[in-house]
């Protein structure tokens, strides 16, 4: 299933590389916007969320949500190709 992961890391000096590495390790991924990822993973939203919790702190916010076949937007062709191939 494809999940969208989006976040706000509110404290200066946050470890973006550590969070990025974790998200990339979940499975095939797309990072089309600054704080937004799509990942194709065989896990639940809860399992993904638990993995992210260890890489953020109490001042941060994030959302993990399943992606349906109902979508629209303005992205580069490569992003649309990834989306069409994974959803």
C-alpha positions in Angstrom: 0.0 0.0 0.0 1.1 3.5 -0.7 1.2 5.9 2.3 1.7 9.7 2.3 4.1 10.9 5.1 4.1 14.6 5.8 5.7 16.5 8.7 6.7 19.7 10.3 10.0 19.6 12.3 9.5 22.7 14.4 12.7 22.8 16.5 15.9 24.2 14.8 18.6 21.6 14.2 16.4 18.6 13.6 17.9 15.5 12.1 16.4 15.5 8.6 18.9 13.1 7.2 18.0 10.5 9.9 14.3 10.9 9.2 15.0 10.8 5.4 17.1 7.6 5.8 14.3 5.9 7.8 11.6 6.8 5.3 13.8 5.6 2.4 14.3 2.3 4.2 10.6 1.5 4.2 10.4 0.7 0.5 10.0 2.3 -2.8 9.6 6.1 -2.2 9.0 9.4 -3.9 9.9 12.8 -2.3 8.0 15.3 -4.6 7.6 18.1 -2.1 9.8 19.5 0.7 8.0 17.8 3.7 6.0 15.2 1.8 6.9 11.6 0.9 5.0 8.7 -0.7 6.2 5.2 0.2 5.0 1.9 -1.1 5.3 -0.4 1.9 3.9 -3.6 3.3 3.1 -2.2 6.8 0.4 -0.4 8.6 0.1 3.4 9.2 0.6 2.6 12.9 3.9 0.7 12.2 5.2 3.5 10.0 4.2 6.1 12.6 6.0 4.2 15.4 9.2 4.2 13.3 8.9 8.0 12.8 8.2 8.8 16.4 11.8 7.8 17.3 13.2 10.3 14.9 11.1 13.4 15.9 10.5 15.2 19.2 7.5 16.5 21.1 7.5 19.8 19.2 7.1 18.1 15.8 4.0 17.0 14.0 3.6 14.4 11.3 0.8 12.5 9.4 0.8 9.0 7.9 -2.2 8.3 5.7 -3.1 5.8 3.1 -3.3 7.0 -0.5 -6.3 6.0 -2.7 -6.6 6.0 -6.4 -8.4 9.4 -6.1 -5.7 12.0 -6.6 -4.8 15.1 -8.5 -2.2 17.8 -8.5 0.7 19.6 -10.3 3.9 17.6 -10.2 6.7 16.7 -12.6 6.1 13.9 -15.1 8.6 11.6 -13.2 6.5 12.0 -10.0 3.3 11.1 -11.9 5.0 8.0 -13.4 5.9 6.8 -9.9 2.4 7.4 -8.6 0.8 5.6 -11.6 3.2 2.7 -11.2 2.6 2.3 -7.4 -1.0 3.1 -6.8 
